[in-house]
Amino acid sequence: VAKMAPVGERKVLGGAAEGQEAAEEDEGHNLWTSILSEVSTRSRSKLPTGKNILVLGEDGSGKTTLMAKLQGAEHYKKGRGLEYLYLNIHDEDRDDHTRCNVWILDGELYHKGLLKFAVSADNLKNTLAVFVADMARPWTVMDSLQKWASVLQEHIDKLKIPPEEMRELEQKLVKEFQEYVEPEEGSHGSPQRRAPVSGQEDEEVVLPLGENVLTHNLGIPVLVVCTKCDAVSVLEKEHDYRDEHFDFIQSHIRRFCLQYGAALIYTSIKEEKNVDLLYKYLVHKMYDFQFTTPALVVEKDAVFIPAGWDKDKKIAILHENFATVKQDDAYEDIIGKPLVKKPVHDKEVAAEDEQVFLMKQQSLLAKQPATPSRPADSPRQPGGSPRTPRQPGGTNMVTAVPPITSGTPKGPAAANEGVLANFFNSLLSKKTGSPGSPGAGGVSNTAKKSGQKPVLTDVQAELDRMSRKPDSVVTTNNSPPTENEA
């Protein structure tokens, strides 16, 4: 019996050793399990790839400038058709990084066929749409938003996504809109750290959607970005915009955002307003990073409304400030395109031909009645007739001399052409410059009654008289003997 004792002890000792080995094996197994679980968790927590941002808007609205600013590029070139760039996304918490694709469609509608290269049936679930509106031209905002929303809806319909998959995307968007929670004041989470996933989301009670909320569900998140909000001051000065006009614009944009479940943000590259906020919100929507900025509706040029925050009752607060406009007024009736006055210097004036101009002036001068001259300008001789000034080349009424002398008969006294020219000039000056002489008045009245030019009539009569009395032509220039005979 004494020999059996060690055997029992040996069995007890063996069982204890086996239990210790089993415990060590379990501990090793648990260690490997935890390591594998951690690796699997890290692999799942890596930043996803293949995310896409599609940017739509009018030409000149600032699409490329805005995205290049988010990218950090100082020098950029605007392309045509469909532009591509990317945003570097870095997760500081897990030291991970990835790239987010950005596609910018040209503002012309004939480029919409290029959307097939940016958005396909495979990557639609990883796409976020950005509608860019130009606040420097507020009269184009609503038409632009409606147009590009229709273009995107038409393209998504052409993708022919299975109804079950499309319904799943739509329900996901509705759920995100309903589960929006305003960030708590004083929370300062890192914007580059992803939000923890809560396991009690299914137990939360969600409120039903409003009447006008998500009536146009595209199945993808939508963000409306109003650029060039620094133009608010210009609109106030040059186009007499008031606060109620900006509230009217904001109310229409917010109602559009409700229909598509979209967020709204006002930005200004010039003044660098809300640019960093836009980047943080995009990263939050695409990669679930924490976002701690609440809605901003105080400043009229720096509005920010996240998706899920807005409702009709909040929009109705803007209507309380309306004085001259109504909430049901058509957008284009209140925010119309201003009339542009054409500058005067843009009108091109065609110069008239010089010879035509001179001929018109000659005919106008010939039709004008005789105008009396001042006594100081026409000194008289003792005989009462005006003194004709002699100018070189016969410049006094020269224009009347060539047509008069060209068709006149030549008498014997016409040998000296210089004497004739001076004589005719003396006659013309006498008839038009001495209203007091009876001859001038009689001839002028006769010419008015007959409808003929008085100058030509006097000259013709003078030529007839010369042909009858050739000897009286060469008597004198200053006081012709025909003063009373005319």
C-alpha positions in Angstrom: 0.0 0.0 0.0 2.9 2.2 0.8 4.1 1.7 -2.8 0.8 2.9 -4.3 0.9 6.3 -2.8 3.4 7.8 -5.2 1.3 6.6 -8.1 -1.7 8.6 -6.9 0.5 11.6 -6.4 1.9 11.1 -9.8 -1.6 11.1 -11.3 -2.5 14.3 -9.5 0.6 15.9 -10.6 0.0 14.8 -14.2 -3.5 16.2 -14.2 -2.3 19.5 -12.9 0.4 19.7 -15.6 -2.1 18.9 -18.3 -4.5 21.6 -17.0 -1.7 24.1 -17.1 -0.8 23.3 -20.6 -4.4 23.6 -21.7 -4.6 27.0 -20.1 -1.5 28.1 -21.9 -2.9 26.8 -25.1 -6.1 28.7 -24.6 -4.2 31.8 -23.7 -2.1 31.5 -26.8 -5.2 30.9 -28.9 -6.9 34.0 -27.5 -3.7 36.1 -28.2 -3.7 35.0 -31.8 -7.4 35.7 -32.0 -7.0 39.2 -30.7 -4.1 39.9 -33.0 -6.1 38.7 -36.0 -9.1 40.6 -34.9 -7.1 43.8 -34.6 -5.5 43.3 -38.0 -9.0 42.7 -39.5 -10.3 45.8 -37.8 -7.5 47.9 -39.1 -8.0 46.6 -42.6 -11.6 47.5 -42.4 -10.9 50.9 -40.9 -8.6 51.9 -43.8 -9.8 54.9 -45.8 -11.8 53.6 -48.7 -10.7 54.3 -52.3 -12.8 55.1 -55.3 -14.7 58.0 -53.8 -15.9 60.6 -56.4 -17.1 64.2 -56.2 -19.0 65.4 -59.3 -19.1 69.2 -59.7 -21.8 70.8 -61.9 -22.5 74.5 -62.6 -22.5 77.3 -65.2 -19.5 78.6 -66.9 -17.8 81.3 -64.9 -19.4 80.2 -61.6 -16.0 79.3 -60.1 -16.1 75.5 -60.1 -12.5 74.9 -61.0 -11.3 77.8 -58.8 -13.1 76.3 -55.8 -11.9 72.8 -56.2 -8.3 73.9 -56.9 -8.5 75.9 -53.7 -9.6 72.8 -51.8 -6.7 70.9 -53.4 -4.2 73.5 -52.3 -3.1 74.3 -55.8 -2.0 77.9 -56.3 -1.6 77.7 -60.1 -4.3 75.9 -62.1 -5.6 76.0 -65.6 -9.2 75.7 -66.6 -9.9 72.9 -69.0 -12.7 72.0 -71.3 -15.3 69.2 -71.4 -14.7 67.1 -68.3 -11.9 68.2 -65.9 -10.2 65.9 -63.4 -8.3 66.5 -60.2 -8.1 64.9 -56.8 -8.0 65.8 -53.1 -5.5 64.2 -50.8 -7.3 62.8 -47.7 -5.2 62.0 -44.6 -6.4 60.3 -41.5 -4.1 61.5 -38.7 -5.6 59.1 -36.1 -4.6 55.9 -38.1 -1.9 57.5 -40.2 -3.7 56.6 -43.4 -4.2 58.5 -46.6 -6.1 58.2 -49.9 -7.2 60.2 -52.8 -10.7 61.5 -53.6 -11.5 61.9 -57.3 -13.0 65.2 -58.4 -14.8 65.5 -61.8 -15.8 69.0 -63.1 -18.2 69.1 -66.0 -18.1 72.0 -68.4 -21.0 74.5 -68.1 -22.2 73.9 -71.6 -25.0 71.3 -72.0 -23.5 69.6 -75.0 -20.8 68.2 -72.7 -23.3 66.3 -70.6 -22.5 63.1 -72.5 -19.1 63.0 -70.8 -20.8 62.2 -67.5 -20.5 58.5 -68.4 -16.8 58.7 -67.7 -17.3 60.2 -64.2 -20.4 58.5 -62.9 -21.2 54.8 -63.7 -23.5 52.2 -62.2 -20.6 50.8 -60.3 -19.4 54.0 -58.6 -22.7 55.8 -58.1 -22.9 54.6 -54.5 -19.5 56.3 -53.9 -20.4 59.6 -55.5 -21.3 63.0 -54.1 -22.8 65.7 -56.3 -21.9 69.4 -55.9 -24.1 72.0 -57.6 -22.3 75.3 -57.9 -24.3 78.6 -58.1 -22.9 82.0 -58.8 -24.0 84.6 -56.2 -22.5 87.4 -58.3 -25.4 86.7 -60.7 -28.2 85.8 -58.4 -30.8 85.9 -61.2 -29.2 82.8 -62.6 -29.1 80.7 -59.4 -32.5 78.9 -59.5 -32.4 78.2 -63.2 -28.9 76.8 -62.9 -29.8 74.5 -60.0 -32.9 73.2 -61.7 -31.0 72.6 -64.9 -28.1 70.7 -63.5 -30.3 68.6 -61.2 -32.3 67.6 -64.2 -29.1 66.7 -66.1 -27.9 64.5 -63.3 -31.3 62.8 -62.8 -31.4 62.1 -66.5 -27.9 60.5 -66.4 -28.7 58.4 -63.4 -31.9 57.1 -65.1 -29.8 56.1 -68.1 -27.5 53.9 -65.9 -30.3 51.4 -65.6 -29.5 50.5 -62.0 -31.6 47.6 -60.6 -34.6 48.9 -58.7 -33.6 47.0 -55.5 -30.2 48.6 -55.5 -31.6 52.1 -56.3 -34.2 51.8 -53.6 -31.4 50.8 -51.1 -29.5 54.0 -52.0 -32.5 56.1 -51.6 -33.4 54.6 -48.2 -29.8 55.2 -47.1 -30.1 58.9 -48.0 -33.4 59.2 -46.2 -32.0 57.5 -43.1 -29.0 59.9 -43.0 -31.3 62.9 -43.3 -33.5 61.7 -40.5 -30.7 60.8 -38.2 -28.9 64.1 -38.3 -28.1 65.4 -34.9 -26.9 68.9 -34.1 -23.3 68.8 -32.8 -23.1 69.6 -29.1 -21.7 73.0 -28.2 -18.2 72.8 -26.8 -17.3 69.6 -28.6 -13.9 69.9 -30.2 -13.3 66.6 -31.9 -10.6 66.3 -34.4 -11.9 66.9 -37.9 -9.4 64.3 -39.2 -10.7 61.6 -36.9 -13.5 59.3 -37.9 -16.6 59.2 -35.8 -17.2 56.1 -33.8 -19.9 53.8 -34.9 -22.8 53.5 -32.5 -24.5 50.2 -32.1 -27.8 51.6 -30.9 -28.8 53.4 -34.1 -31.6 50.9 -34.8 -33.2 51.6 -31.4 -33.4 55.4 -32.0 -36.8 56.8 -33.0 -36.6 58.8 -36.2 -39.1 61.5 -37.2 -40.9 61.2 -40.5 -39.9 63.4 -43.4 -41.7 66.6 -44.1 -44.1 67.3 -46.9 -41.5 68.8 -49.3 -38.4 66.9 -48.1 -36.6 64.5 -50.5 -39.3 64.6 -53.1 -36.4 64.3 -55.7 -34.2 61.6 -54.3 -31.2 61.0 -56.5 -29.8 58.2 -54.2 -26.6 60.1 -53.7 -25.6 63.0 -51.3 -26.0 66.5 -52.8 -24.3 69.7 -51.7 -25.2 73.2 -53.0 -22.3 75.6 -53.0 -23.0 79.3 -53.6 -19.7 80.9 -54.7 -18.6 84.6 -54.9 -20.7 85.6 -51.9 -18.4 88.6 -51.5 -20.5 90.2 -54.3 -23.3 90.8 -51.8 -21.9 94.3 -51.1 -21.7 95.0 -54.8 -25.3 94.0 -55.3 -26.4 96.3 -52.5 -24.6 99.3 -54.0 -25.1 98.9 -57.7 -28.5 97.0 -57.9 -30.1 98.3 -54.7 -30.5 94.8 -53.1 -31.7 94.8 -49.6 -31.8 92.2 -46.8 -35.2 91.0 -47.8 -33.9 90.2 -51.3 -31.1 88.1 -49.9 -33.5 86.4 -47.6 -35.8 85.7 -50.6 -32.9 84.2 -52.5 -31.9 82.0 -49.5 -35.4 80.8 -48.9 -35.7 79.6 -52.5 -32.4 77.8 -52.4 -33.2 76.2 -49.1 -36.5 74.9 -50.4 -34.6 73.4 -53.4 -32.2 71.8 -51.0 -35.0 70.2 -49.0 -36.4 68.6 -52.2 -33.0 66.9 -52.9 -32.0 66.4 -49.3 -29.0 68.6 -49.9 -26.7 70.7 -47.7 -26.1 74.4 -48.4 -23.0 76.5 -48.0 -22.0 80.0 -49.0 -18.4 80.5 -49.9 -16.0 83.2 -51.1 -12.6 82.5 -52.4 -11.7 86.2 -52.4 -12.4 86.6 -48.7 -11.7 82.9 -47.9 -15.1 82.4 -46.3 -16.2 78.9 -45.4 -13.6 77.3 -47.7 -12.1 75.3 -44.9 -15.6 74.4 -43.7 -16.5 73.1 -47.1 -13.5 70.8 -47.1 -14.3 69.4 -43.6 -17.9 68.8 -44.6 -17.0 67.0 -47.8 -14.5 64.8 -45.9 -17.2 64.1 -43.3 -19.8 63.1 -45.9 -17.4 60.9 -47.9 -15.2 59.3 -45.1 -17.3 59.7 -41.9 -14.8 62.0 -40.3 -16.1 63.8 -37.2 -17.7 67.1 -37.9 -18.5 69.5 -35.1 -19.8 72.7 -36.8 -23.5 73.5 -36.3 -25.7 75.3 -38.8 -24.8 79.0 -39.5 -27.7 81.2 -40.6 -26.8 84.6 -39.0 -24.5 86.1 -41.6 -26.2 86.5 -45.0 -22.9 85.9 -46.9 -21.7 82.9 -44.8 -24.6 80.6 -44.6 -24.1 76.9 -43.8 -27.0 74.4 -43.5 -26.0 70.7 -43.1 -28.3 68.1 -44.7 -31.0 67.0 -42.2 -31.0 70.2 -40.2 -33.5 72.3 -42.2 -37.3 72.2 -42.4 -40.1 74.3 -43.6 -40.7 76.0 -40.2 -37.1 77.2 -40.1 -37.3 78.6 -43.6 -40.5 80.4 -42.6 -38.4 82.6 -40.2 -36.9 84.3 -43.2 -40.4 85.3 -44.5 -41.0 87.4 -41.4 -38.5 90.0 -42.8 -40.3 90.4 -46.1 -41.8 93.8 -46.7 -42.1 94.3 -50.4 -41.9 90.7 -51.5 -44.0 87.6 -50.8 -42.8 84.1 -50.2 -44.9 82.8 -53.1 -43.6 85.3 -55.6 -41.9 83.9 -58.6 -38.1 84.0 -58.3 -37.5 85.6 -61.7 -40.1 88.3 -60.9 -38.2 89.6 -57.9 -34.6 88.7 -58.8 -34.5 89.8 -62.4 -31.6 90.4 -64.6 -30.7 94.1 -64.5 -30.8 96.1 -67.7 -27.3 96.9 -69.0 -26.9 100.3 -70.6 -24.7 100.3 -73.6 -21.8 102.8 -73.5 -22.1 105.7 -75.9 -18.5 105.2 -77.2 -19.4 101.7 -78.5 -21.6 103.3 -81.2 -19.6 103.6 -84.4 -20.2 106.7 -86.4 -19.5 106.5 -90.2 -17.9 109.6 -91.6 -19.4 111.1 -94.7 -17.4 111.5 -97.8 -15.7 114.9 -97.9 -16.9 115.9 -101.4 -20.5 114.9 -100.6 -20.3 117.0 -97.4 -19.0 120.0 -99.2 -21.7 119.7 -101.9 -24.4 119.6 -99.3 -23.0 122.7 -97.6 -22.9 124.5 -100.9 -26.5 123.7 -101.7 -27.5 124.8 -98.1 -25.7 128.1 -98.5 -27.3 128.8 -101.8 -30.8 128.2 -100.4 -30.2 130.5 -97.4 -31.7 134.1 -97.8 -29.5 137.1 -97.8 -28.1 138.0 -94.4 -27.3 141.6 -93.6 -23.8 142.4 -92.6 -22.7 144.7 -89.8 -21.8 148.3 -90.8 -18.4 147.9 -89.2 -17.7 144.9 -91.5 -18.7 146.6 -94.7 -17.4 150.1 -95.0 -19.3 152.2 -97.5 -17.9 154.7 -100.0 -19.5 158.1 -100.2 -21.6 156.8 -103.1 -23.5 154.4 -100.9 -22.3 151.1 -102.4 -20.3 148.6 -100.2 -16.6 148.3 -100.8 -15.6 145.0 -102.0 -12.5 143.7 -100.4 -9.9 142.3 -102.8 -8.4 139.0 -101.8 -5.7 137.0 -103.5 -7.0 134.6 -106.1 -10.6 136.0 -105.8 -11.5 134.0 -102.7 -14.7 136.1 -102.1 -17.5 133.8 -103.3 -15.1 131.8 -105.4 -17.4 128.8 -105.4 -20.0 130.7 -107.4 -17.5 131.9 -110.1 -16.6 128.7 -112.0 -20.2 127.5 -112.7 -21.3 131.1 -113.6 -18.5 131.8 -116.0 -18.4 128.4 -117.6 -21.7 128.8 -119.4 -21.8 132.5 -120.1 -21.5 133.9 -123.6 -18.3 135.7 -124.3 -18.6 139.3 -125.5 -15.9 141.6 -126.8 -15.3 142.9 -123.3 -14.5 139.5 -121.8 -10.9 139.6 -122.8 -9.6 140.4 -119.4 -10.7 137.5 -117.2 -9.3 139.1 -114.0 -11.4 142.2 -114.5 -14.6 140.0 -115.0 -13.9 138.0 -111.9 -13.6 141.1 -109.8 -16.7 142.5 -111.4 -18.8 139.4 -110.6 -17.6 139.3 -107.1 -18.4 142.9 -106.7 -22.0 142.2 -107.9 -22.5 139.3 -105.6 -21.2 141.2 -102.6 -23.5 144.1 -103.5 -26.6 141.9 -103.8 -26.1 139.9 -100.6 -24.5 142.4 -98.3 -26.5 145.7 -98.8 -30.1 145.1 -97.7 -30.7 148.8 -97.8 -30.2 149.2 -101.6 -33.5 149.0 -103.6 -32.0 146.9 -106.2 -31.0 144.2 -103.9 -34.4 144.0 -102.2 -36.2 144.0 -105.5 -34.2 141.3 -107.0 -34.4 139.2 -103.8 -38.2 139.4 -103.7 -38.4 138.6 -107.4 -36.2 135.6 -106.9 -38.3 134.4 -103.9 -41.5 134.7 -106.0 -40.1 133.0 -109.0 -38.5 130.2 -106.9 -35.0 130.7 -108.5 -31.7 131.3 -106.9 -31.1 135.1 -106.6 -27.4 134.9 -107.2 -27.7 133.2 -110.5 -30.6 135.4 -111.7 -28.6 138.6 -111.0 -25.5 137.3 -112.7 -27.5 136.2 -115.8 -29.1 139.6 -116.0 -25.8 141.3 -115.6 -24.4 139.2 -118.5 -27.2 140.1 -120.7 -26.7 143.7 -120.0 -23.0 143.4 -120.7 -23.6 141.8 -124.1 -25.8 144.8 -125.0 -23.4 147.4 -123.6 -19.8 146.1 -123.8 -18.3 149.4 -123.1 -19.7 149.8 -119.6 -17.9 146.7 -118.2 -14.4 148.1 -117.9 -15.4 151.4 -116.2 -14.7 150.7 -112.5 -14.9 147.9 -110.0 -15.8 149.7 -106.8 -19.0 151.5 -108.0 -20.5 149.8 -111.0 -22.9 152.1 -113.0 -25.6 149.3 -113.0 -26.6 149.7 -109.4 -29.8 151.4 -110.1 -30.5 149.4 -113.3 -30.3 146.1 -111.6 
